[in-house]
Amino acid sequence: MNVIQWRKELGRARHHAQRRARQTTGDSTTIAEIARAAGVAVGTVYLYFQSKHDILLDVCLALNEEVAQAIRSPANLELPIRQVPRAIIEATFRISRANLRFMGYFQIETQSPAELQRMRDSKCQIADSIDAFFQLAISQGRLPPFDTAVYAELLNDLVSATLQQCFAIERGEREAFFREGVIEFIERLFFGPPLAIGGSTRAESPAT
């Protein structure tokens, strides 16, 4: 079991422990319950984490790590440039859907300056991965020059907020709406056409 799998297992164990306790308010699940639900010794949990909050923080960091890895996939470099936005966004949504039970921790509140820095570094690895792709595409003549760092950070914020709304809040009920909306936005941003020309092909929201 690798680190990411271990993090997920502990997050899953905590989820099951809460369900067994039938909690409706508060957060009184103990490390012992988490360990029991995971089938490991309490001491084993403490080898990696000092508290329940540390477990949730690590789950969030693991999710960011998976997204960054998807962006850095060599397969993206082999695609025609116009196919890359869809490939990356679809991969990101697949990761989020597969980790739906953990998405509530995707925007966990930090409790110290050290944790805040870890979270910033985690989010930066996603932006840095986007930035690196942009720079490589420009060097290959696949995109015109632009401020890659600014675009990478803004796109990271956009997608992060969209994933939070789609999966943490709405539990994936309008996944197609959010996924196709983000893809269309990015494609129009880089390739056009402007909104004044041509119609939208995005899936309509059930609410409209």
C-alpha positions in Angstrom: 0.0 0.0 0.0 1.5 3.3 -1.1 1.2 6.6 0.8 -1.8 7.8 -1.2 -3.6 4.5 -0.7 -2.8 4.6 3.0 -4.1 8.1 3.3 -7.3 7.1 1.6 -7.7 4.0 3.7 -7.5 6.1 6.9 -10.0 8.6 5.5 -12.3 5.7 4.6 -11.9 4.2 8.0 -12.9 7.4 9.7 -16.0 7.7 7.5 -17.1 4.2 8.5 -16.4 4.8 12.1 -18.6 7.8 12.1 -21.4 5.9 10.4 -21.2 3.1 13.0 -21.4 5.6 15.8 -24.5 7.1 14.1 -23.3 10.6 14.9 -25.5 13.5 13.9 -23.5 16.5 15.3 -20.0 17.2 16.5 -16.8 15.2 15.6 -16.1 12.8 18.5 -14.8 9.9 16.5 -11.6 8.7 18.2 -8.4 7.5 16.8 -9.1 4.1 18.3 -12.4 3.9 16.2 -10.5 5.0 13.1 -7.9 2.3 13.7 -10.5 -0.4 14.4 -12.5 0.5 11.3 -9.2 0.4 9.2 -8.2 -2.9 10.8 -4.9 -1.5 12.1 -3.4 -0.9 15.5 -3.8 2.5 17.2 0.0 2.7 17.3 0.2 2.3 13.6 -2.1 5.3 13.0 0.0 7.4 15.3 3.1 6.5 13.3 1.7 8.7 10.6 -0.7 11.1 12.2 -0.9 13.0 15.5 -4.7 13.7 15.4 -7.9 13.2 13.4 -7.4 16.6 11.9 -4.0 15.5 10.6 -5.7 12.6 8.8 -8.2 14.8 7.1 -5.5 17.3 6.1 -3.4 14.5 4.6 -6.4 13.2 2.7 -6.9 16.7 1.2 -3.2 16.8 0.3 -3.4 13.4 -1.4 -6.3 14.5 -3.5 -4.3 17.5 -4.7 -1.4 15.3 -5.5 -3.5 13.0 -7.6 -4.8 16.0 -9.6 -1.2 17.3 -10.2 -0.1 13.8 -11.4 -3.0 13.7 -13.9 -1.9 17.1 -15.3 1.7 15.9 -15.6 0.7 12.7 -17.4 2.9 12.2 -20.5 -0.2 11.3 -22.4 -1.3 14.9 -22.4 1.9 15.8 -24.4 1.0 13.4 -27.2 -2.5 14.9 -27.8 -3.4 17.6 -30.2 -3.4 20.8 -28.2 -7.1 21.4 -28.7 -7.8 18.0 -27.0 -5.8 18.7 -23.9 -8.3 20.8 -21.9 -10.9 18.1 -22.2 -8.4 15.3 -21.4 -7.2 17.1 -18.2 -10.6 18.2 -16.9 -12.1 14.8 -17.5 -9.3 13.2 -15.7 -9.7 15.6 -12.8 -13.4 15.0 -12.5 -12.8 11.2 -12.7 -10.4 11.5 -9.7 -13.0 13.6 -7.8 -15.8 11.1 -8.6 -13.7 8.1 -7.5 -12.9 10.0 -4.3 -16.4 11.3 -3.7 -16.5 10.3 0.0 -13.3 12.4 0.6 -14.3 15.5 -1.3 -15.7 17.1 1.8 -12.1 17.4 2.9 -10.9 19.0 -0.3 -11.1 22.5 1.2 -10.3 21.6 4.8 -9.7 24.5 7.2 -6.1 24.8 8.3 -5.4 25.3 12.0 -1.8 26.7 12.0 0.6 28.6 9.9 2.5 25.4 9.2 -0.7 23.7 7.9 -1.6 26.7 5.8 1.9 26.5 4.2 1.4 22.8 3.5 -1.9 23.5 1.9 -0.5 26.3 -0.2 2.4 24.1 -1.3 -0.1 21.4 -2.2 -2.2 23.7 -4.3 1.0 25.2 -5.9 2.0 21.8 -7.2 -1.2 21.8 -9.3 -0.6 25.3 -10.6 3.0 24.5 -11.2 2.0 21.5 -13.2 -0.3 23.6 -15.4 2.4 26.3 -15.8 4.9 23.7 -16.8 2.6 22.3 -19.5 1.9 25.8 -20.8 5.6 26.7 -21.0 6.4 23.5 -22.9 3.5 24.0 -25.3 4.8 27.6 -26.0 8.3 26.3 -26.5 7.0 23.8 -29.0 5.0 26.5 -30.9 1.7 24.9 -29.9 0.5 28.0 -28.0 1.4 31.7 -28.4 3.4 33.3 -25.6 1.4 34.5 -22.6 1.8 34.9 -18.8 1.7 31.2 -18.0 2.0 31.6 -14.2 -1.1 33.9 -14.0 -3.2 31.7 -16.2 -2.1 28.6 -14.3 -3.1 30.0 -10.9 -6.4 31.4 -12.1 -7.4 28.1 -13.8 -6.4 26.2 -10.7 -8.6 28.4 -8.6 -11.5 28.0 -11.1 -11.3 24.2 -11.2 -10.7 23.9 -7.5 -13.9 25.9 -6.7 -15.8 24.0 -9.3 -14.8 20.6 -7.8 -15.8 21.8 -4.4 -19.2 22.9 -5.5 -19.8 19.9 -7.7 -18.6 17.1 -5.4 -18.3 18.4 -1.9 -21.5 20.4 -1.9 -23.7 18.8 -4.6 -22.3 15.3 -4.3 -21.8 15.0 -8.1 -25.5 15.5 -8.9 -24.7 18.0 -11.7 -21.3 16.6 -12.7 -21.9 16.8 -16.5 -23.0 20.4 -16.2 -19.9 21.5 -14.2 -17.5 19.4 -16.2 -18.6 20.5 -19.6 -18.9 24.1 -18.5 -15.3 24.2 -17.4 -14.1 22.5 -20.6 -16.1 25.0 -22.8 -14.7 27.9 -20.8 -11.1 26.8 -21.2 -11.5 25.9 -24.9 -13.1 29.3 -25.6 -10.3 31.1 -23.6 -7.5 29.5 -25.7 -9.1 28.6 -29.0 -12.3 30.6 -29.4 -14.7 31.3 -30.8 -15.8 34.3 -28.7 -19.2 34.1 -27.1 -20.6 36.5 -29.7 -20.0 34.0 -32.4 -21.6 30.5 -32.4 -23.7 28.9 -29.8 -22.9 27.0 -26.6 -22.7 23.2 -26.6 -22.5 23.0 -22.9 -24.9 20.7 -21.0 -27.8 22.7 -19.6 -28.4 22.9 -15.9 -31.4 21.0 -14.7 -32.3 24.1 -12.7 -32.8 26.2 -15.8 
